[in-house]
Amino acid sequence: MRIKNLKYRIKEEDEKGNSLGSGNENSNFSITEKEKMLKGMNYFAFDEKLVEERNCARKVLEKLNGIPYRKGEKRKRLFKKLLGKTGDNFLIEKGFNCDYGFNIFIGENFFANFNLTVLDCAKVTIGDNCLIGPGVKICTAEHPLNVEQRIKGEESAREIAIGSNVWIGAGAIINPGVQIGENCVIGSGAVVTKNIPNDCVAVGVPAKVIKHLK
């Protein structure tokens, strides 16, 4: 479905007085699409305000990914403005992309290699001393299984939490709602669909624990 048509559909439904989310219509109608998104409810991603906020993030990302390496401090200042929280010591290589930025919270001594993608429609928390390999995808966003809801443009999101001292290998995918415990290693190419306890090595599709480190 074209974005333009979807926006018209949203506007049309809103003018009719219909709820734009799932669940109790009366309670949903009184809150914004952004509030629904942050509460983990179904919402419309092409709501005007949300589109505006994503566009603002993209403008910052264009600047960030165009800054030469020799101007590292300038990149750090922009990241501090874009993200919800950072430590003092962090390095994020070029190719970083996200939806909003304000929902991403990273700890001290954080390193992300090239082409990290974070779909931060819900909160993403990453602890201290974490290493993220190239091409990793951290995705809080998901679409309904119900085809009619998908066609209407409904989405939802679930928070992701990654503990301290975690190493995530190249090309791994972290799915919505996942919690990864402290001191874990996630193998390259793993697709993490369920929580991983502390002190574990998890690999594969879907990711399974193959070793306990303590």
N, C-alpha and C positions, 0 to 999 in steps of 0.2 A: 504494500500500500504506500502511495506517495505521502510524504510528510505533509504537503499542502492539504491534501484531502483529509488526512487524519486531524489536522488542526481545525478544519471546518466542522468535522464531525464532533469534536470536543466542544466547540463553541455552540453548536446546534443543541447538543444534549444539555449543556449548561443553561441555555435560554429556556428550555422546556422545564427546567427545575428538577431535572433528574440528578441523582447522586453520580459522581464521577468515580467512585471507588467501590470496593466490595463491602459486604457486611451490612450493618444497619444504616439505611439511607438517611434518616433524620440526623444521626450523629455525624456521619461523614460529610454532609453538605455544609456544615458549619466550619470545617477546617480546610486549609489550603492543600494543594497537591504536594507541596514540599513537606508539610507536616505529616501527611499520610506516608510519604516516602520514608521519613525518618522514624515513623512509628512501626514500620514493617508491614503497612497495609497496602492493598492494591492502589495504584495511582496511575496518572497519565504522564508519561515522561515528556510529552510534547506540550505540556502546559507552558504558557508564555513565560512565566517567571523562571521555571526550571531551564527552559531553552536559553534564556538570557544569562543565567548563572553558568551554564555549560560553555556558552560563547565567551564569557569573561575568562573562564579557565583556559580555553583554547588560545586566547590572545596571549596570556602569560606563558603558556607552553611554547608557542611559536617563538617568543623572545628567548626563553630558556634554552631551547634546542638550537638556537642560532648564535648563542654567546660563545666566543672562542674559549678554549681550555685555559688560556693564560689569564682569563678574567674569572677565576674560580670564586672569588669572594662575591662578585656581582651575582653569580648563579645562586650562591647560598642565600643571599638576601632575598632574591625572588622566590626561592623555595620556601623560605620562612613566611613570606606573605601568602603564598599559595596554599600551603598545607595547614592542617589544623594545629599541629604541634610537631616540633623537631627538637632534637638535642643540639648541643653546640658542635659536636663532631659528627659529620655525616658527609657522604659523597654519593651522588646519584648520577650515573653516566647518562650520556645523550640517548635520545629515543624514548624518554619517559613520557607516558600518557596517562591521563585520568579523566574522570567525568567532571568532578567539582573541585577536588583538592581539600576543601574544608573538613571532609570526613576522614582524612588520613592522619594518623598520629604515630610518629616514629620515635624510638628511643635513642639513647646515646650510642655512638660508635656504630652507625648504620652504614652499610654499603650495598648499593644496588647496581648491578652491571647493566649493560646496554639493553634497551628496549623493554623495560619493565612497564607493564600495563596494569593499572588499578582502576577497576570500575567501582567507585566509592559512593554508590547510591545509599549504602548504609555504612556505618562506622567501620573503619579498618584500623586495628591497633597492632603495632609491631613493637616488641620489647627492645631491650638493649643488646648490643653486640651481635646483631643479625647480619647475615650475608645472603644476598639474593642474586642468583645466577642470571645470565642473559636470557631474555625471552620469556621470563616468568609472567604469568597472568594471575592476578588476584581479583576474583569476580564476585561481588556481592549481589549483582542484579540477576533476576530470573523472570521468566514469563510463565503465565498460567498454562496448565495442561489442557484446560478447556479451550477449544479452538475459537469459540465465539468471543471469549474474553481476549484472546490474543489478537483477533482481527480488530476488535474495538481499540486496541492499543494499550491495554492494561499491563502493568508491570508491578513487581514487588522487589524487595531486597532484604537480605539477612546479614547481620554483622559477622565479620571475620576477626578472630583474635589469634595472633602469633606471639608465643612467649619469647623470653630472652634467650640469647645464645643459640639461635636456630640458624641452620644453613639450608637454604632451598636451592636445589640444583637446577641447571639450565633447562628451560622449557617446561617446568612443572606448572600445573594449573591447580589453583586453590579455589574450590567451589563455595557457593553461598552457605553461610551458617557454620562453617568449619572453625574449630578451635584446635590449634597446634600447641602442644605443651612445650615447656622449657627444655633446652639442650637437645632438641631433635634435629635429625638430618632427613631431609626429603630428597629422594633420588631424582636424577635428571629424568624429565619426561613423565613423572608421576602425575596422576590425576587424583587429587585428594577430595573425596566426597564425604568422609566421616571424620570425626574428631580423632586426633592422635595424642596419646598420653605423653607425659614427660619422659625424657631420656630414651627415645626410641628412634630407630631407623625405619623409614617407611618407603617402599618403592612400588612401582607397577601401576597398572590400569585395571580397576581402581586401586589406589594405593593401599598396601597392607603392611603391617608391622612385621619386619623380618628379623629384628634384633633389638634386644633391650640393653641399653648402655650401662645400666646399674642393676 
